[in-house]
Amino acid sequence: MNAIDSQRLINKVPKECRPRLWIRGGSMPLGCLWPGHRGSRTLGFRLQDGCDLLPVILGEDQVARFANGKPRDALFFTLPCGKTSSAPSGRRLRLVLNHAPENNGRPAVELFQLYQDNGSPADLGERENLASAQPAKRDELLAALSRWLEQTDAQLPYKNAKVQRPGKPLPGAGRVPTITGRRAEGDRIEISFETGPGKSRILRADLIYTANGSDELRDRAAYEEWFRLRATVGDGIAYAAAPPGMTHAILCLRDENGFLIRSKELPPSHGPGSVRNFTIASDPADTFAWLPVCTP
């Protein structure tokens, strides 16, 4: 799409804007040319998504609607990697929840008024944070975002207690529980972890498993596919049932401060100590194996 108005709508996104959830990274312009029906060089400021846009384009409706006729009055986004954040946007307001504010240099919660009540643009540049000035609206959007993240089982970012910037300690890093045991009986996979005073609560557990953790099961080297299943958190334990076809698995825990605890330490894919094209078959120690006939 070419520029319709060089001052207001351009087909160019500044560097590092696309992988962020502020409006320049979460919006996609829509350009339409309909000779005889819609004039050229016409701009619209309505927020849209994958709903039926034709009634809006025709001027027959003011909002996009779902198939059941319900108006689409909010959009939700989440970015679990990089500049980690999640955001709901309504017709006027946009909230951004930064999952790791200590890493991206932004406030934990930001609230912007994108449009005026009459629909005209307001703070499209997202320069004025209204989170403190409008606490009721901030909390309303935070609650809506929390419900959406839970309903969609969204994968949230994790923090690493072992990697911290000099002079910028991560709150709660010293309270992260450690794994104290691993066991498997039948198809039940289980780990135990520290609890009690001085240790953070475990809020979630996931089984991360692969069905092709062997050179004989891959169509090309290092092409190892991993899947995620929700596991159960108990009193000092987390457990799951091994799915059919699983060759290797580990259990991952998330504590109340967002730190990741794994039943097996894995090398990073980038940075110091990284291992390119790492496969679980090259280091299967401390992994859970199911259907041993399929393992290396």
Summary of the structure (lengths in Angstrom):
residues: 296
radius of gyration: 23.8
end to end distance: 51.6
largest distance: 72.0
contacts: 747
relative contact order: 0.10
helix: 14%
strand: 27%
